[in-house]
């Protein structure tokens, strides 16, 4: 977190990928692996996705985090990671997949009573319906 806040994204990514993620995998900590993949995706995307390599890395990390969020069954993770993955899919033309993920994210936020997130997702889903 300190490296991230200081702006040393490359070092933060290296530590997450080479130290944190392998340790969590050895421990079998699915929740931690989910969170770490989500952090990795956000760090890579933060300065912008300007290459196919970054695009693939963001998608892979988000998809992994989302699959694990569903497996673990944590509504907060399903909601937050699903919101990011849904927006990513929508921005890249995968509208049907985006709608499915966003719907699950909406349901997760509904279970948590997070109305601002539900409203944001509803707006995006309505916009996506207009495009389909």
N, C-alpha and C positions, 0 to 999 in steps of 0.2 A: 504493500500500500504506500509506503514512504517513497519508493522509487517512482511509482505512478504519479504521486502528487508533485514530485520534483521534476517530472517530465522525462524521466529516463525510461521511455517505453520499451526500448530494445532490451535493456537489462531486466526490466520487470517481466517481459515475455520470456526471456531465457530462463529466469528463475521458475516461473510458473510451469514452463514446458519441461525443463530438465531436472528440477528439484521437487517441486510441490506435486505435480501430477504423478510422477512415478511413485512417490511415497504413498499417495492416496490409493493408487492402484494396488500396491503391495498390501495395504491395509484393507482393501475391498470397500472403501468408503465411497459409496455411490453418490451420496449427497455432496460430499466434498469434490468428487470428480465432476459432478454436474456444475457446481458453482465455479470451479476452476476453468472449465471449458467456456462457460459464459463470460468469465473475466477475460480469457484469452481472446474470444471473438470481439469483445468490446474494445480491448486494447489495440487489436489489429485494425479495426474499423475507425478508430478515433481520428487518425490523421487523414483518413480517406482511403477508399479502395481503388487503387490506381493500377492494379495489375491482375491478371488471371490468377496468379499465385495467391495474392491476398484475398481475392474473391473466394477461391476454393477453400482457403484456410478459415475464413469467417464462416462460410456455409457449413463446413465440416464441424467446427467447434460448436456452432449454434445447434445443428442437428443432433449432435451427440448430447449436448446439455439438455435439449428438449426431450429426447428419448429417455434420458435418465430421470428427468423431472417426472415424466409420466410413470416410469417404473417405480420410483420412490413414492409417488403419489402425493407430493407436497403441492398444495394449491398455490402457495406463494411463488414457488419456482415455476410451476406450469404457467401461471399468469405472466410473470415477468419475462421468462425466456421465450414463451410463446408470443408475447407482444413484439419482442425484438425479431424473432424468426419470421413471424407473420409479415412485419414491415419489410424485412429483407426480401422475402419471397415476392411480395406485392411489387416492390420497386424493381424487381428483375423479371417481371412478367409471368410469374407462376401464380396466377390469380386463384385458381381452384385450390391449390395447396395452401395458399395464404389464407383463404376463407376458412378452410378446415382448421388450421392452426389457431387462427384468431377466434373462432367460435369456441374452441376448447379453452383458450386464454380468458375469454369473456366469462365462461362458466366458472372457471377457477376464481376469478376476481369476484364473481357474484357470491360464491361460497364464503369469501372473505369480507364481503360487504364493502368492497372498494369501488364506490360509485364513480369517482373521477376516471379511474382506469376503464371501467365499463363504458362510460360515455365516450371516451377516446376511441375505444375499439368499435363501438356501435357506429361512430362517424366514419371510421375507415371502412368498415364492412359495407355501409351504405354507398360510399364512394366506389368501392370495388364492384358492387352490384350494378352500378351505372355503366361501368366499363365492360361488363360481361354481356 
